Amino acid sequence: MTRDLFGGTRHERIRAVLVCTVVVLFLGFLAVKAVRRSIRGGGSRYDENVEFSRVLVYERVNVYEVYPAQATHTKYPPFYFVYVAPFVPLPTGLGASLWYLLNLACVTATLVMAVRLAWPVGSPRPPPLIAFALLTGVMSWITITNLSVSQVNIQIGFFVVLGLYLIHRGREESGGFALMVAAMLKLTPALLIVWLAVRGRWRAVRGAAIGFVGLWALVSLVLGAEHAIAATRSWIDVLIPFARDGVLGEGIGGVRGTNQSLAAAAFRFLADVPAAAHIEGFQVNVLALAHGTVNTIVRVLNVLFLLGALWVLGRGPVAVRSARFVREAALLMVLTLVISPITWSNHHIILFLPYALCLQAWRDAEAPRRRRLFVVLAVSAGLFLLTSPCPLLQGFSLPLLGVLILGLLLAHLLRSERAQPAA
């Protein structure tokens, strides 16, 4: 067969065009679905984002006082609603369409950056198409659900991976700033900034500090200093009991199947609570301990996970250009999902980078280690991909099990690397 101008055979080119056409049509279908949900006002996060932002930014009402503390949006900092504010004046259809396009651009960029971060440093070749295809397959369901319900998680994950991507390439201050944007949208990425400080990456920390000051200045400018201070105080007043009560801060509904945190799993198995929503009488508890007792068990487990992570990370400097630097960050990303009281299934969009690193480690390994990595990775990805859509399997915390296996695999890679003699 003759080769076309782009290096592939004619049949390969036709297949590529067909695949691209199917992808574009499917993404168009998701766009229509996401926009219709927003317009109808049900099953979409876009209309909720806009409503909270309108009340706080435009109507100057303290949303943290007028909405129930159990509402998910009251856990977001004031900057989150300032971030959403430009969409408020737009017609719902137009705003939801632009939000979808923004999400699509962010998830595409996250995919590309994750694969490039996982690719061996100094390799003369760019990552092959198969690396992008494998990661797309593993993350497909979570990406589809985030796009279809207009979640902001895609954008938070984008800023996290962007920050690491910039730091990995020596632009540490810009990377720290990007990580602070993510932390100002949602608090949990702040763990990565603490890790950078422990690792002595002071340029990155300085960039994060500049971001903190600048973004709070923006909040004060948009809301007015007095309103911004009042909103921030009220947000902290909501956050402290939530941090103290853990999953119960969201009410007993916080343990429903879509919450795949360690805390929710502990309550499902150890307390007399429903295992999933929309399945009447479905429980999986093997014990019926008091809620306070289970909360104590969760705190102990969280401490053990943190100590385990510290043991894996170890001491000593780590070069930002090294594979270890990225793997450490990925392990902490997985850790935030496990120890956070509320980890809704859609929060798993942050796993782009952890799965990219493990997939690349499998592809680089030699037999028989490659076969062992394949088995572990296949079990993790299978649990994550196949059980996340099923409320019944969510009730058994099987997606969480897949995430835990992924974290253990990253820990194994880090410990194996640490055990190797220095070159």
Contacts in CASP RR format, 6 or more apart in sequence:
PFRMAT RR
TARGET T0000
AUTHOR 0000-0000-0000
METHOD contacts of the structure
MODEL  1
MTRDLFGGTRHERIRAVLVCTVVVLFLGFLAVKAVRRSIRGGGSRYDENV
EFSRVLVYERVNVYEVYPAQATHTKYPPFYFVYVAPFVPLPTGLGASLWY
LLNLACVTATLVMAVRLAWPVGSPRPPPLIAFALLTGVMSWITITNLSVS
QVNIQIGFFVVLGLYLIHRGREESGGFALMVAAMLKLTPALLIVWLAVRG
RWRAVRGAAIGFVGLWALVSLVLGAEHAIAATRSWIDVLIPFARDGVLGE
GIGGVRGTNQSLAAAAFRFLADVPAAAHIEGFQVNVLALAHGTVNTIVRV
LNVLFLLGALWVLGRGPVAVRSARFVREAALLMVLTLVISPITWSNHHII
LFLPYALCLQAWRDAEAPRRRRLFVVLAVSAGLFLLTSPCPLLQGFSLPL
LGVLILGLLLAHLLRSERAQPAA
1 9 0 8 1.000
1 10 0 8 1.000
1 11 0 8 1.000
2 9 0 8 1.000
2 10 0 8 1.000
3 9 0 8 1.000
4 10 0 8 1.000
4 13 0 8 1.000
6 13 0 8 1.000
27 104 0 8 1.000
27 147 0 8 1.000
30 100 0 8 1.000
30 144 0 8 1.000
30 147 0 8 1.000
30 148 0 8 1.000
31 97 0 8 1.000
31 100 0 8 1.000
31 101 0 8 1.000
31 104 0 8 1.000
33 148 0 8 1.000
34 44 0 8 1.000
34 46 0 8 1.000
34 96 0 8 1.000
34 99 0 8 1.000
34 100 0 8 1.000
34 147 0 8 1.000
34 148 0 8 1.000
34 149 0 8 1.000
34 150 0 8 1.000
35 93 0 8 1.000
35 96 0 8 1.000
35 97 0 8 1.000
35 100 0 8 1.000
37 43 0 8 1.000
37 44 0 8 1.000
37 46 0 8 1.000
37 148 0 8 1.000
37 149 0 8 1.000
37 150 0 8 1.000
38 44 0 8 1.000
38 46 0 8 1.000
38 47 0 8 1.000
38 92 0 8 1.000
38 93 0 8 1.000
38 95 0 8 1.000
38 96 0 8 1.000
38 99 0 8 1.000
38 150 0 8 1.000
39 92 0 8 1.000
39 93 0 8 1.000
39 96 0 8 1.000
41 47 0 8 1.000
43 149 0 8 1.000
44 96 0 8 1.000
44 149 0 8 1.000
44 150 0 8 1.000
45 149 0 8 1.000
45 150 0 8 1.000
45 151 0 8 1.000
45 152 0 8 1.000
46 87 0 8 1.000
46 92 0 8 1.000
46 95 0 8 1.000
46 96 0 8 1.000
46 99 0 8 1.000
46 150 0 8 1.000
47 92 0 8 1.000
47 96 0 8 1.000
48 73 0 8 1.000
49 73 0 8 1.000
49 81 0 8 1.000
49 84 0 8 1.000
49 87 0 8 1.000
49 150 0 8 1.000
49 152 0 8 1.000
50 84 0 8 1.000
50 87 0 8 1.000
50 88 0 8 1.000
50 92 0 8 1.000
52 63 0 8 1.000
52 67 0 8 1.000
52 73 0 8 1.000
52 81 0 8 1.000
52 84 0 8 1.000
53 81 0 8 1.000
53 82 0 8 1.000
53 84 0 8 1.000
53 85 0 8 1.000
53 87 0 8 1.000
53 88 0 8 1.000
54 88 0 8 1.000
55 61 0 8 1.000
55 63 0 8 1.000
55 66 0 8 1.000
56 62 0 8 1.000
56 63 0 8 1.000
56 78 0 8 1.000
56 81 0 8 1.000
56 223 0 8 1.000
56 231 0 8 1.000
57 81 0 8 1.000
57 82 0 8 1.000
57 85 0 8 1.000
57 88 0 8 1.000
57 222 0 8 1.000
57 223 0 8 1.000
58 85 0 8 1.000
58 88 0 8 1.000
60 223 0 8 1.000
60 227 0 8 1.000
62 227 0 8 1.000
62 230 0 8 1.000
62 231 0 8 1.000
62 234 0 8 1.000
63 73 0 8 1.000
63 74 0 8 1.000
63 81 0 8 1.000
63 231 0 8 1.000
64 74 0 8 1.000
64 231 0 8 1.000
64 234 0 8 1.000
64 235 0 8 1.000
64 237 0 8 1.000
64 238 0 8 1.000
65 234 0 8 1.000
67 73 0 8 1.000
67 74 0 8 1.000
68 74 0 8 1.000
69 238 0 8 1.000
69 241 0 8 1.000
69 242 0 8 1.000
69 249 0 8 1.000
70 249 0 8 1.000
70 250 0 8 1.000
70 251 0 8 1.000
72 250 0 8 1.000
72 342 0 8 1.000
74 235 0 8 1.000
74 238 0 8 1.000
75 187 0 8 1.000
75 238 0 8 1.000
75 239 0 8 1.000
75 242 0 8 1.000
75 342 0 8 1.000
76 185 0 8 1.000
76 186 0 8 1.000
77 184 0 8 1.000
77 185 0 8 1.000
77 186 0 8 1.000
77 187 0 8 1.000
77 232 0 8 1.000
77 235 0 8 1.000
78 219 0 8 1.000
78 223 0 8 1.000
78 228 0 8 1.000
78 231 0 8 1.000
78 232 0 8 1.000
78 235 0 8 1.000
79 184 0 8 1.000
79 185 0 8 1.000
79 215 0 8 1.000
79 216 0 8 1.000
79 218 0 8 1.000
79 219 0 8 1.000
80 152 0 8 1.000
80 184 0 8 1.000
80 185 0 8 1.000
80 186 0 8 1.000
82 218 0 8 1.000
82 219 0 8 1.000
82 222 0 8 1.000
82 223 0 8 1.000
83 185 0 8 1.000
84 152 0 8 1.000
85 222 0 8 1.000
87 95 0 8 1.000
87 98 0 8 1.000
87 99 0 8 1.000
90 98 0 8 1.000
96 150 0 8 1.000
99 150 0 8 1.000
100 147 0 8 1.000
100 150 0 8 1.000
102 155 0 8 1.000
103 146 0 8 1.000
103 147 0 8 1.000
103 150 0 8 1.000
103 151 0 8 1.000
103 154 0 8 1.000
103 155 0 8 1.000
104 147 0 8 1.000
106 154 0 8 1.000
106 155 0 8 1.000
106 157 0 8 1.000
106 158 0 8 1.000
107 143 0 8 1.000
107 146 0 8 1.000
107 147 0 8 1.000
107 154 0 8 1.000
107 158 0 8 1.000
107 349 0 8 1.000
109 158 0 8 1.000
109 162 0 8 1.000
110 154 0 8 1.000
110 157 0 8 1.000
110 158 0 8 1.000
110 161 0 8 1.000
110 162 0 8 1.000
110 352 0 8 1.000
111 132 0 8 1.000
111 135 0 8 1.000
111 136 0 8 1.000
111 139 0 8 1.000
111 352 0 8 1.000
112 132 0 8 1.000
113 161 0 8 1.000
113 162 0 8 1.000
113 165 0 8 1.000
114 135 0 8 1.000
114 161 0 8 1.000
114 352 0 8 1.000
114 353 0 8 1.000
114 355 0 8 1.000
114 356 0 8 1.000
115 127 0 8 1.000
115 131 0 8 1.000
115 132 0 8 1.000
115 135 0 8 1.000
115 356 0 8 1.000
115 360 0 8 1.000
116 127 0 8 1.000
116 165 0 8 1.000
117 161 0 8 1.000
117 164 0 8 1.000
117 165 0 8 1.000
117 168 0 8 1.000
117 326 0 8 1.000
117 353 0 8 1.000
117 356 0 8 1.000
117 357 0 8 1.000
118 127 0 8 1.000
118 131 0 8 1.000
118 326 0 8 1.000
118 353 0 8 1.000
118 356 0 8 1.000
118 357 0 8 1.000
118 359 0 8 1.000
118 360 0 8 1.000
119 126 0 8 1.000
119 127 0 8 1.000
119 131 0 8 1.000
119 360 0 8 1.000
120 323 0 8 1.000
120 360 0 8 1.000
120 364 0 8 1.000
121 321 0 8 1.000
121 322 0 8 1.000
121 323 0 8 1.000
131 356 0 8 1.000
131 359 0 8 1.000
131 360 0 8 1.000
131 363 0 8 1.000
134 359 0 8 1.000
135 352 0 8 1.000
135 355 0 8 1.000
135 356 0 8 1.000
135 359 0 8 1.000
136 143 0 8 1.000
137 385 0 8 1.000
138 355 0 8 1.000
138 359 0 8 1.000
138 381 0 8 1.000
138 384 0 8 1.000
138 385 0 8 1.000
139 349 0 8 1.000
139 351 0 8 1.000
139 352 0 8 1.000
139 355 0 8 1.000
140 385 0 8 1.000
141 385 0 8 1.000
141 388 0 8 1.000
141 389 0 8 1.000
142 345 0 8 1.000
142 346 0 8 1.000
142 348 0 8 1.000
142 349 0 8 1.000
142 351 0 8 1.000
142 388 0 8 1.000
143 154 0 8 1.000
143 349 0 8 1.000
145 151 0 8 1.000
145 345 0 8 1.000
145 346 0 8 1.000
146 153 0 8 1.000
146 154 0 8 1.000
146 346 0 8 1.000
146 349 0 8 1.000
147 154 0 8 1.000
149 346 0 8 1.000
151 346 0 8 1.000
151 349 0 8 1.000
152 185 0 8 1.000
153 346 0 8 1.000
153 347 0 8 1.000
153 349 0 8 1.000
153 350 0 8 1.000
154 349 0 8 1.000
155 185 0 8 1.000
156 182 0 8 1.000
156 185 0 8 1.000
156 186 0 8 1.000
156 189 0 8 1.000
156 350 0 8 1.000
157 182 0 8 1.000
157 189 0 8 1.000
157 349 0 8 1.000
157 350 0 8 1.000
157 352 0 8 1.000
159 178 0 8 1.000
159 179 0 8 1.000
159 181 0 8 1.000
159 182 0 8 1.000
159 185 0 8 1.000
159 189 0 8 1.000
160 178 0 8 1.000
160 179 0 8 1.000
160 182 0 8 1.000
160 189 0 8 1.000
160 192 0 8 1.000
160 333 0 8 1.000
160 350 0 8 1.000
160 353 0 8 1.000
161 352 0 8 1.000
161 353 0 8 1.000
162 175 0 8 1.000
162 178 0 8 1.000
163 174 0 8 1.000
163 175 0 8 1.000
163 176 0 8 1.000
163 177 0 8 1.000
163 178 0 8 1.000
163 179 0 8 1.000
163 182 0 8 1.000
164 175 0 8 1.000
164 179 0 8 1.000
164 192 0 8 1.000
164 326 0 8 1.000
164 329 0 8 1.000
164 353 0 8 1.000
165 175 0 8 1.000
166 172 0 8 1.000
166 174 0 8 1.000
166 175 0 8 1.000
166 176 0 8 1.000
166 178 0 8 1.000
167 175 0 8 1.000
167 176 0 8 1.000
167 196 0 8 1.000
167 201 0 8 1.000
167 204 0 8 1.000
167 320 0 8 1.000
167 325 0 8 1.000
168 320 0 8 1.000
168 321 0 8 1.000
168 325 0 8 1.000
168 326 0 8 1.000
169 321 0 8 1.000
170 320 0 8 1.000
170 321 0 8 1.000
172 201 0 8 1.000
172 203 0 8 1.000
172 204 0 8 1.000
172 207 0 8 1.000
172 320 0 8 1.000
173 203 0 8 1.000
173 204 0 8 1.000
173 206 0 8 1.000
173 207 0 8 1.000
173 210 0 8 1.000
174 207 0 8 1.000
175 204 0 8 1.000
175 207 0 8 1.000
176 193 0 8 1.000
176 196 0 8 1.000
176 204 0 8 1.000
176 205 0 8 1.000
176 207 0 8 1.000
176 208 0 8 1.000
176 211 0 8 1.000
177 207 0 8 1.000
177 208 0 8 1.000
177 210 0 8 1.000
177 211 0 8 1.000
179 189 0 8 1.000
179 192 0 8 1.000
179 193 0 8 1.000
179 196 0 8 1.000
179 204 0 8 1.000
179 208 0 8 1.000
180 193 0 8 1.000
180 207 0 8 1.000
180 208 0 8 1.000
180 209 0 8 1.000
180 211 0 8 1.000
180 212 0 8 1.000
180 215 0 8 1.000
181 211 0 8 1.000
181 215 0 8 1.000
182 189 0 8 1.000
183 189 0 8 1.000
183 190 0 8 1.000
183 193 0 8 1.000
183 208 0 8 1.000
184 211 0 8 1.000
184 212 0 8 1.000
184 215 0 8 1.000
187 239 0 8 1.000
188 336 0 8 1.000
188 340 0 8 1.000
189 336 0 8 1.000
191 332 0 8 1.000
191 335 0 8 1.000
191 336 0 8 1.000
192 329 0 8 1.000
192 332 0 8 1.000
192 333 0 8 1.000
193 204 0 8 1.000
193 205 0 8 1.000
193 208 0 8 1.000
195 313 0 8 1.000
195 328 0 8 1.000
195 329 0 8 1.000
195 332 0 8 1.000
196 204 0 8 1.000
196 205 0 8 1.000
196 208 0 8 1.000
197 205 0 8 1.000
199 317 0 8 1.000
199 318 0 8 1.000
199 328 0 8 1.000
200 317 0 8 1.000
201 320 0 8 1.000
216 228 0 8 1.000
219 228 0 8 1.000
219 232 0 8 1.000
220 228 0 8 1.000
220 229 0 8 1.000
222 228 0 8 1.000
223 231 0 8 1.000
241 249 0 8 1.000
242 249 0 8 1.000
242 250 0 8 1.000
242 341 0 8 1.000
243 341 0 8 1.000
245 295 0 8 1.000
246 263 0 8 1.000
246 295 0 8 1.000
246 298 0 8 1.000
246 341 0 8 1.000
247 254 0 8 1.000
247 255 0 8 1.000
247 259 0 8 1.000
247 261 0 8 1.000
247 263 0 8 1.000
247 264 0 8 1.000
247 267 0 8 1.000
247 295 0 8 1.000
247 298 0 8 1.000
247 341 0 8 1.000
247 342 0 8 1.000
248 254 0 8 1.000
248 291 0 8 1.000
248 295 0 8 1.000
249 341 0 8 1.000
250 259 0 8 1.000
250 341 0 8 1.000
250 342 0 8 1.000
252 273 0 8 1.000
252 274 0 8 1.000
253 259 0 8 1.000
253 274 0 8 1.000
253 277 0 8 1.000
254 264 0 8 1.000
254 342 0 8 1.000
255 263 0 8 1.000
255 264 0 8 1.000
255 267 0 8 1.000
255 268 0 8 1.000
255 271 0 8 1.000
255 273 0 8 1.000
255 274 0 8 1.000
255 275 0 8 1.000
256 264 0 8 1.000
256 274 0 8 1.000
256 276 0 8 1.000
256 277 0 8 1.000
257 264 0 8 1.000
257 268 0 8 1.000
257 275 0 8 1.000
257 276 0 8 1.000
257 277 0 8 1.000
257 391 0 8 1.000
257 394 0 8 1.000
257 395 0 8 1.000
257 397 0 8 1.000
258 277 0 8 1.000
258 344 0 8 1.000
258 345 0 8 1.000
258 346 0 8 1.000
258 391 0 8 1.000
258 394 0 8 1.000
259 342 0 8 1.000
259 343 0 8 1.000
259 344 0 8 1.000
260 337 0 8 1.000
260 343 0 8 1.000
260 344 0 8 1.000
260 345 0 8 1.000
260 348 0 8 1.000
260 394 0 8 1.000
260 397 0 8 1.000
260 399 0 8 1.000
260 400 0 8 1.000
260 403 0 8 1.000
261 337 0 8 1.000
261 338 0 8 1.000
261 339 0 8 1.000
261 340 0 8 1.000
261 341 0 8 1.000
261 342 0 8 1.000
261 343 0 8 1.000
261 400 0 8 1.000
262 298 0 8 1.000
262 301 0 8 1.000
262 302 0 8 1.000
262 305 0 8 1.000
262 338 0 8 1.000
262 339 0 8 1.000
262 400 0 8 1.000
263 295 0 8 1.000
263 298 0 8 1.000
263 341 0 8 1.000
264 341 0 8 1.000
264 342 0 8 1.000
264 343 0 8 1.000
264 397 0 8 1.000
264 400 0 8 1.000
265 397 0 8 1.000
265 400 0 8 1.000
266 294 0 8 1.000
266 297 0 8 1.000
266 298 0 8 1.000
266 301 0 8 1.000
267 273 0 8 1.000
267 291 0 8 1.000
267 294 0 8 1.000
268 275 0 8 1.000
268 283 0 8 1.000
268 284 0 8 1.000
268 285 0 8 1.000
268 395 0 8 1.000
268 396 0 8 1.000
268 397 0 8 1.000
269 284 0 8 1.000
269 285 0 8 1.000
269 286 0 8 1.000
269 287 0 8 1.000
269 397 0 8 1.000
270 285 0 8 1.000
270 286 0 8 1.000
270 287 0 8 1.000
270 289 0 8 1.000
270 293 0 8 1.000
270 294 0 8 1.000
270 297 0 8 1.000
271 285 0 8 1.000
271 287 0 8 1.000
271 288 0 8 1.000
271 289 0 8 1.000
271 290 0 8 1.000
271 291 0 8 1.000
271 294 0 8 1.000
272 283 0 8 1.000
272 285 0 8 1.000
272 288 0 8 1.000
273 283 0 8 1.000
273 285 0 8 1.000
274 281 0 8 1.000
274 282 0 8 1.000
274 283 0 8 1.000
275 282 0 8 1.000
275 283 0 8 1.000
275 284 0 8 1.000
275 285 0 8 1.000
275 395 0 8 1.000
275 396 0 8 1.000
276 282 0 8 1.000
276 391 0 8 1.000
276 392 0 8 1.000
276 394 0 8 1.000
276 395 0 8 1.000
277 391 0 8 1.000
278 391 0 8 1.000
279 391 0 8 1.000
279 392 0 8 1.000
282 392 0 8 1.000
282 395 0 8 1.000
284 395 0 8 1.000
284 396 0 8 1.000
289 297 0 8 1.000
302 339 0 8 1.000
305 335 0 8 1.000
305 338 0 8 1.000
305 339 0 8 1.000
306 335 0 8 1.000
306 339 0 8 1.000
308 411 0 8 1.000
309 331 0 8 1.000
309 332 0 8 1.000
309 335 0 8 1.000
309 411 0 8 1.000
312 331 0 8 1.000
312 411 0 8 1.000
312 414 0 8 1.000
312 415 0 8 1.000
313 328 0 8 1.000
313 331 0 8 1.000
313 414 0 8 1.000
314 418 0 8 1.000
318 324 0 8 1.000
318 325 0 8 1.000
318 328 0 8 1.000
319 325 0 8 1.000
323 357 0 8 1.000
323 417 0 8 1.000
324 414 0 8 1.000
324 417 0 8 1.000
324 418 0 8 1.000
326 353 0 8 1.000
326 357 0 8 1.000
327 357 0 8 1.000
327 410 0 8 1.000
327 413 0 8 1.000
327 414 0 8 1.000
327 417 0 8 1.000
328 414 0 8 1.000
329 353 0 8 1.000
330 353 0 8 1.000
330 354 0 8 1.000
330 357 0 8 1.000
330 410 0 8 1.000
331 354 0 8 1.000
331 407 0 8 1.000
331 410 0 8 1.000
331 411 0 8 1.000
331 414 0 8 1.000
333 350 0 8 1.000
333 351 0 8 1.000
333 353 0 8 1.000
333 354 0 8 1.000
334 351 0 8 1.000
334 354 0 8 1.000
334 403 0 8 1.000
334 406 0 8 1.000
334 407 0 8 1.000
334 410 0 8 1.000
335 407 0 8 1.000
336 350 0 8 1.000
337 343 0 8 1.000
337 347 0 8 1.000
337 348 0 8 1.000
337 350 0 8 1.000
337 351 0 8 1.000
337 403 0 8 1.000
338 400 0 8 1.000
338 403 0 8 1.000
338 404 0 8 1.000
340 347 0 8 1.000
343 400 0 8 1.000
345 388 0 8 1.000
345 394 0 8 1.000
345 399 0 8 1.000
348 384 0 8 1.000
348 388 0 8 1.000
348 399 0 8 1.000
348 403 0 8 1.000
351 384 0 8 1.000
351 403 0 8 1.000
351 406 0 8 1.000
354 406 0 8 1.000
354 407 0 8 1.000
354 410 0 8 1.000
355 381 0 8 1.000
355 406 0 8 1.000
357 410 0 8 1.000
357 413 0 8 1.000
358 373 0 8 1.000
358 377 0 8 1.000
358 380 0 8 1.000
358 406 0 8 1.000
358 409 0 8 1.000
358 410 0 8 1.000
358 413 0 8 1.000
359 377 0 8 1.000
361 373 0 8 1.000
361 413 0 8 1.000
362 370 0 8 1.000
362 373 0 8 1.000
362 374 0 8 1.000
362 377 0 8 1.000
365 373 0 8 1.000
373 409 0 8 1.000
376 405 0 8 1.000
376 409 0 8 1.000
377 409 0 8 1.000
379 402 0 8 1.000
379 405 0 8 1.000
380 402 0 8 1.000
380 403 0 8 1.000
380 405 0 8 1.000
380 406 0 8 1.000
380 409 0 8 1.000
381 402 0 8 1.000
382 402 0 8 1.000
383 398 0 8 1.000
383 399 0 8 1.000
383 401 0 8 1.000
383 402 0 8 1.000
383 405 0 8 1.000
384 399 0 8 1.000
384 402 0 8 1.000
384 403 0 8 1.000
384 406 0 8 1.000
386 393 0 8 1.000
387 393 0 8 1.000
387 394 0 8 1.000
387 398 0 8 1.000
387 399 0 8 1.000
388 394 0 8 1.000
388 399 0 8 1.000
393 399 0 8 1.000
END
